[in-house]
Amino acid sequence: MLNILKKRKIIDFINSHPIKLYISHYANIIAYINKKKNRNLDFFYSRIPKNFQFVFNNRCSQYIFWKLAIITEPIISLVIVTILLLPFIVLSIIIRKKKITNKLYLSYAILLRKRVEIADLYSSSTDWLYPLFIPTSMEKVVDKNVHNVFESINVFDVFKAYLYSIFTILISVFFLRFKYLFRNYVCFEYYLTADFLKKLSNDVEISFANQIDRWAILFDHAPQKRKVLFQHGIEMPESDWPIKLKNITLLYALSKNEAKLLIKATILSKPIVRILPPTIQLTNYNVENKSNVLIVGYPAYGLFDKERDLIYGIDLDKVNLFLKLHPGVQDISKYKELQRKRNYILIENDTFPNVDFVISYRSTLAVEYEVYNKCVLFYNDYSIEEICKIVNKQ
């Protein structure tokens, strides 16, 4: 009996070890890449600064650069984590611990603040942990105790995380054989965060908006008993991620249907479900004898061709047409150029027009328009010709 218990403890230790958790997330990322096919290349290209995009002016050169990036990524990651070692040691020495109350918001997804605010939890929150390399996620978090991982870790923890990072990078090369791009330099912070959570009281409730990424898997396996997940993105009915979350106790979802899809795709536990009110407020645009139509755009999903065909196919004499891009889009020059040829309204701020139709990929914004009982036409359900016919008839 004692041997069985020992073996079980060893298995539990291995399965919950940060290295095992980090490597496990590869399965979800590979599934995502396979699901999106070439969209990962589109996404990567969209993140390249506009001044350098001329180097990748055709699909062939983009593909070559993509392959070179995959091959050189392990070397770059090794260099980066080694450069970070000394600054991290210094920070672990000079930064002092701050007291954390009974709730901690892990701001590793930018939209968490907005979700929490809509759920009426922001006013009662006091403590927020922010990632080291995404300080913008804390820009609008005011009058809160802002924490970072160095408050609870020591020099030994930094060295340990560094060795874990080296081991992880080498494992990725050995097992994945240069097939995917993972940016493994981020694992240094990952292992530091794991130590931070390990030293945090188990009675603290942690909240986050990460669903399938490395952070979601780490937070799900953290020793804290109460874990709150705020829905980040939309899941398709056929979604079924290889690595699921096992310990979510409370889920804030955009709708009942989205909660069902999210639980089916990503969650093995049986959390309490609460429905969020819309995080958007609609602005009226009254144009006489015209219907209002919104296109939700995202070129990183390879949708620009469809969006362009829609803009040319919709009758602008009958339709007041808006296009709102995903906040992650950095280069909007081709939309500006298209706007000069077709007189549509390109929204570049947090305005959400009150429209009759929304045309979109499976996005959270489209779902929130559905909550307002707006007609949403998804690309998966209609062809471009069918969508144009529907909106032009109005």
ChimeraX attribute file (.defattr): number of C-alpha atoms within 10 A of each C-alpha:
attribute: neighborCount
match mode: 1-to-1
recipient: residues
	/A:1	6
	/A:2	7
	/A:3	8
	/A:4	9
	/A:5	10
	/A:6	11
	/A:7	12
	/A:8	12
	/A:9	12
	/A:10	11
	/A:11	12
	/A:12	11
	/A:13	12
	/A:14	13
	/A:15	14
	/A:16	17
	/A:17	15
	/A:18	24
	/A:19	20
	/A:20	14
	/A:21	20
	/A:22	21
	/A:23	15
	/A:24	17
	/A:25	21
	/A:26	19
	/A:27	16
	/A:28	18
	/A:29	20
	/A:30	16
	/A:31	16
	/A:32	16
	/A:33	15
	/A:34	12
	/A:35	12
	/A:36	14
	/A:37	12
	/A:38	12
	/A:39	18
	/A:40	19
	/A:41	18
	/A:42	18
	/A:43	17
	/A:44	12
	/A:45	19
	/A:46	20
	/A:47	14
	/A:48	13
	/A:49	11
	/A:50	13
	/A:51	7
	/A:52	9
	/A:53	14
	/A:54	9
	/A:55	10
	/A:56	15
	/A:57	10
	/A:58	10
	/A:59	11
	/A:60	10
	/A:61	12
	/A:62	18
	/A:63	14
	/A:64	11
	/A:65	15
	/A:66	17
	/A:67	16
	/A:68	13
	/A:69	16
	/A:70	16
	/A:71	17
	/A:72	12
	/A:73	21
	/A:74	23
	/A:75	13
	/A:76	15
	/A:77	21
	/A:78	18
	/A:79	13
	/A:80	15
	/A:81	22
	/A:82	17
	/A:83	11
	/A:84	15
	/A:85	15
	/A:86	14
	/A:87	10
	/A:88	20
	/A:89	18
	/A:90	14
	/A:91	17
	/A:92	21
	/A:93	13
	/A:94	11
	/A:95	15
	/A:96	11
	/A:97	14
	/A:98	13
	/A:99	8
	/A:100	16
	/A:101	14
	/A:102	13
	/A:103	18
	/A:104	22
	/A:105	23
	/A:106	22
	/A:107	22
	/A:108	21
	/A:109	19
	/A:110	19
	/A:111	16
	/A:112	24
	/A:113	23
	/A:114	15
	/A:115	24
	/A:116	22
	/A:117	14
	/A:118	15
	/A:119	18
	/A:120	12
	/A:121	11
	/A:122	17
	/A:123	11
	/A:124	11
	/A:125	18
	/A:126	17
	/A:127	20
	/A:128	21
	/A:129	18
	/A:130	21
	/A:131	19
	/A:132	13
	/A:133	10
	/A:134	13
	/A:135	12
	/A:136	11
	/A:137	17
	/A:138	19
	/A:139	10
	/A:140	10
	/A:141	15
	/A:142	9
	/A:143	10
	/A:144	13
	/A:145	16
	/A:146	17
	/A:147	20
	/A:148	17
	/A:149	22
	/A:150	25
	/A:151	17
	/A:152	21
	/A:153	23
	/A:154	20
	/A:155	16
	/A:156	11
	/A:157	18
	/A:158	25
	/A:159	17
	/A:160	14
	/A:161	25
	/A:162	23
	/A:163	15
	/A:164	17
	/A:165	25
	/A:166	20
	/A:167	13
	/A:168	21
	/A:169	21
	/A:170	15
	/A:171	13
	/A:172	19
	/A:173	15
	/A:174	10
	/A:175	9
	/A:176	12
	/A:177	11
	/A:178	18
	/A:179	13
	/A:180	19
	/A:181	20
	/A:182	18
	/A:183	14
	/A:184	23
	/A:185	23
	/A:186	16
	/A:187	25
	/A:188	26
	/A:189	21
	/A:190	23
	/A:191	24
	/A:192	24
	/A:193	25
	/A:194	22
	/A:195	22
	/A:196	19
	/A:197	22
	/A:198	15
	/A:199	12
	/A:200	16
	/A:201	14
	/A:202	15
	/A:203	13
	/A:204	18
	/A:205	17
	/A:206	23
	/A:207	23
	/A:208	26
	/A:209	26
	/A:210	25
	/A:211	23
	/A:212	23
	/A:213	16
	/A:214	21
	/A:215	22
	/A:216	20
	/A:217	23
	/A:218	24
	/A:219	24
	/A:220	27
	/A:221	22
	/A:222	22
	/A:223	19
	/A:224	18
	/A:225	16
	/A:226	18
	/A:227	23
	/A:228	21
	/A:229	23
	/A:230	24
	/A:231	25
	/A:232	22
	/A:233	17
	/A:234	21
	/A:235	22
	/A:236	12
	/A:237	13
	/A:238	9
	/A:239	15
	/A:240	18
	/A:241	18
	/A:242	16
	/A:243	21
	/A:244	21
	/A:245	20
	/A:246	15
	/A:247	22
	/A:248	22
	/A:249	17
	/A:250	18
	/A:251	24
	/A:252	23
	/A:253	24
	/A:254	25
	/A:255	20
	/A:256	14
	/A:257	10
	/A:258	20
	/A:259	20
	/A:260	15
	/A:261	19
	/A:262	23
	/A:263	21
	/A:264	18
	/A:265	22
	/A:266	19
	/A:267	22
	/A:268	14
	/A:269	14
	/A:270	13
	/A:271	18
	/A:272	11
	/A:273	17
	/A:274	16
	/A:275	16
	/A:276	20
	/A:277	15
	/A:278	18
	/A:279	15
	/A:280	16
	/A:281	14
	/A:282	12
	/A:283	11
	/A:284	11
	/A:285	12
	/A:286	12
	/A:287	11
	/A:288	8
	/A:289	10
	/A:290	15
	/A:291	21
	/A:292	21
	/A:293	22
	/A:294	25
	/A:295	22
	/A:296	19
	/A:297	23
	/A:298	21
	/A:299	21
	/A:300	19
	/A:301	17
	/A:302	17
	/A:303	16
	/A:304	15
	/A:305	10
	/A:306	15
	/A:307	21
	/A:308	14
	/A:309	13
	/A:310	17
	/A:311	22
	/A:312	14
	/A:313	16
	/A:314	21
	/A:315	16
	/A:316	16
	/A:317	11
	/A:318	17
	/A:319	21
	/A:320	22
	/A:321	23
	/A:322	20
	/A:323	21
	/A:324	20
	/A:325	18
	/A:326	14
	/A:327	11
	/A:328	11
	/A:329	14
	/A:330	13
	/A:331	14
	/A:332	14
	/A:333	10
	/A:334	10
	/A:335	19
	/A:336	14
	/A:337	10
	/A:338	14
	/A:339	15
	/A:340	9
	/A:341	11
	/A:342	14
	/A:343	13
	/A:344	18
	/A:345	14
	/A:346	17
	/A:347	14
	/A:348	12
	/A:349	9
	/A:350	10
	/A:351	12
	/A:352	17
	/A:353	19
	/A:354	19
	/A:355	21
	/A:356	16
	/A:357	21
	/A:358	25
	/A:359	23
	/A:360	22
	/A:361	21
	/A:362	18
	/A:363	17
	/A:364	18
	/A:365	22
	/A:366	22
	/A:367	20
	/A:368	19
	/A:369	21
	/A:370	16
	/A:371	13
	/A:372	13
	/A:373	10
	/A:374	16
	/A:375	15
	/A:376	20
	/A:377	21
	/A:378	16
	/A:379	15
	/A:380	9
	/A:381	10
	/A:382	12
	/A:383	12
	/A:384	16
	/A:385	12
	/A:386	12
	/A:387	19
	/A:388	18
	/A:389	13
	/A:390	12
	/A:391	21
	/A:392	17
	/A:393	10
	/A:394	12
